[in-house]
């Protein structure tokens, strides 16, 4: 009976590691075919584990018409890259570069945002050099 608890702990640890690895996979996104769409931010969800932006596109017809949801990294990663909660707000118009969802739904993983004044919002998975 004394071996059951440690065995259960090991099984739980191994199973949660697999879930964590699956959660952070980019398999849902087509990294070979980045896309760009222009539109207006309708909603910002600045929360863990991933920030999402809901964007209404400017397209009047074709496959890019409608509302898109773009996922990006965590608030911590974006903050270390220079973003703030106010970097991109509802009503802001921009160009969104993203990796599309493989299932064809309207959304993807956001790579870069270009504002009308030419300012680019990007991020890095590493901490920027401090000088």
PyMOL commands that set and color helices and strands:
alter all, ss='L'
color gray80, all
select helices_A, chain A and resi 2-23+75-80
alter helices_A, ss='H'
color red, helices_A
select strands_A, chain A and resi 29-45+52-57+67-71+93-101+107-115+120-121
alter strands_A, ss='S'
color yellow, strands_A
deselect
rebuild
show_as cartoon
